[in-house]
Amino acid sequence: MRAPPARPRPAASPRVNGLSRSQLLAYGALIAALLVLGARWIKSGGDGAAAGYAREPAPSGAGTGFSLSQGGWGDVVVDVAGAVRSPGVYRLPAGSRVTDAVERAGGATPKAELDAINLAAMLADGQQVVVPAEAPAGAPLGGAAAGAAGSGPISLGTATVEDLDTIEGIGPITAQKIIDFRDQHGGVASIDQLDEIDGIGPATLEALKARLQP
């Protein structure tokens, strides 16, 4: 009696480096899933870092004459006073000039003496910009300036050589050095910085502190 013919065996799955086709597919799916998860993690991490370094809005102004527009790192906050339409404290971008501060404060009034200040001077954080008014008709020349010099501190950000020359111990040459130092450094945040100027010693610096403000 003849034995029944043997059934053909199913062909074995091809192997690559010892792995079957089904194993390769499983590993491929796992790698794809890991890539997707990794991309999502990187994207969420980048968004978080960006949010962490986002600029915080500047505090809003409070009260009449106080107006701080939103700004970010590197901005300067200055006090604009004198013959301007809207005196107050304002935030301006770094690198702004005195003329920008005057414009932000609504511009100069008709009585403003703009020739007495350096509109091109660069602003420093915490600086006060004082726009002087014209002397009343009939007032003696130099009377208003002398009165202003004796009645309050001089704004270094807008001071002229003539203004600084009114300070005891400061002559025209030293006054010009101070103006040059201020313009070269884009303003002066502290009067103590003036001790870097040749010819200004401790005694002169104390006199400047008593009569000047940044």
C-alpha positions, 0 to 999 in steps of 0.5 A: 500500500502506497503512503500518501504524498507528503504535503508541501511545507510553507515557505519560511519568512525571509530573514534579514540579519537574523530577523524575520519580516514580522520582527522588522515590521514591529521594530519599524513601527516602534522606531516611527512611534519614537520619532513622532513622540520625540518631535512632539517633545522637542516642539513642546520644549521649544515653545516652553523656552520661548515662553520663558524668555518672552518679554514681560509687559511694562507696568501701566502708568498711574495718574496724570502725566505718568505714561509708560508704554509697553516695552522690553529689555533694554528700554529706558525710562525718563522723566520729561519736565519743563516746557512740554505739553504733557510732562511725565515719565515715559518709556522709550526704546534704547538708543532714543534721543532727547528729541524723542523724549520731547516728542513723546511728551507731546512736544515742546510748548510755544515758550520752550527754549529748545536751543538751550538743550542738546536734542541729539543727546542719547537718553540714559535710563532714569534720566530727567529731561528738562526743557527750559522756557524762554525768559520773560520779555524784559528780563536781563540776559542770563538772569533766568539761567542764573536763577535756574542754576541756583534754584535746583539741580542741573540735568546732565542729560540736557546740560550745556557747557554754559550750564556746567560752567556755573558749578563751582570748580568747573570751568569751560574746559572741564565742562566741555570734557563732561559734555563729550563724555556724556555724548560718547557714552550715550548718556550718564546713569550716575554722576559717579561715572564722571570720575573717569574724566581726567581732571575731576577729583573727589572734591570736584565730584562732590560739587557735581553731585550737589548740583547735577542729576543724571 
